[in-house]
Structure formats: C-alpha cells, structure tokens
C-alpha cells in the first residue's frame, strides 16, 4: 500500500517536473487527475453549471500560467483547489448583483446530490420533499458570509481534511477549526430560524 502511495507521489512529481519544462501531455495528465474535483468545488460555489465550467476553465488557465511558481511544498491537488476557490470568489465578487437559486448540484457520477440527506429508497412524494429540503439548505447557505460558506463547502460538502483546507485558505488548522465551528453554528441558527417561519 505504501509503495503505491509513493509511486503516485513519484509519478506526480515527475509529471510536474515535465510540465514545468513545457511538456503539454504531462500538464494534461496532471489536470485530468483533479479536473472532476475542481469542477465540483466550483459548482458548489457558483451554483450553476455554466459558471462552474467558466470558473474551472479560468482556474486551469491560471494553473498553466503559474505552474513555474508551484513550489511543491503542498500537494498539487491542494494548490489547484486554492486557485479554484480564489477564482470562484473573484467571479462572485464581480457578479454580486446576480443571484442564482439552483439546487441541481451533481456528484462525481453526475447524479443529483441531495446534500447529506440520507437515502432510504424514496417514493415520488419523498423525492419532491427532498428537492424542497435541498433548496431550503441552499438558501440557508446563501445567507452565510462568503467566508463561512466557503469553509462549509470545503469541509462538510467536499469532505476535505482540516490540513488541506488550511493549506487552500492559507491559515492555521486552529483557525480553520474555529471558522468551521462558527460557520456551522451560524448555519444552524439560520436553518432553525427559517424553518420556524
């Protein structure tokens, strides 16, 4: 098992080295390894497929242009996620006046994702109820600050470890844990306040 992990790290290091030297196939291989995860993160930030694709493409252009600056102190995937998150934040800042309400998130298999609602083989009524709950959750997420929403997306929706989130957002693990704790508390307050109305 350890050999396989070392082989993957060795392969990635070799691809990065070749890509930095201008080998386009190596760069494509690196991008393919994290393309789906990058898109899914962008989709959760941007909330619609078209903007998520734009953000992902813009991120990959930035990655290509800045690959020589990647110092390999973090994992390549973490560096990619940081660029995707920052690109999404920049795009959202520019489009502050545009509001999207779209619950059509997809998982890795391109299926609708019910946002952590357990699956019990639902009937048609339950599917509608879940879709409504999913939209309700998304509206609650929209009421969080940008900072709170981003840590919830990275930790609770993408399931990234604290260390990786700290790397992506460039702060300490302690800071990330407290941000996540405060964001979850705020989300609960919004959720229950809206539920009672």
Secondary structure, DSSP 8 states (H G I E B T S, - for coil): -HHHHHHHHHHHHHHHHHHHTT-HHHHHHHHHHHHHHHHHHHHHHH-SHHHHHHHHHHHHHHHHHHGGG--SSS-HHHHHHHHHHHHHHHHHHHTTT--------B-TTS-B--SS---S---HHHHHHHHHHHHHHHHHHHTS-HHHHHHHIIIIIT---HHHHHHHHTS-HHHHHHHHHHHHHHHHHHHHHHHH-
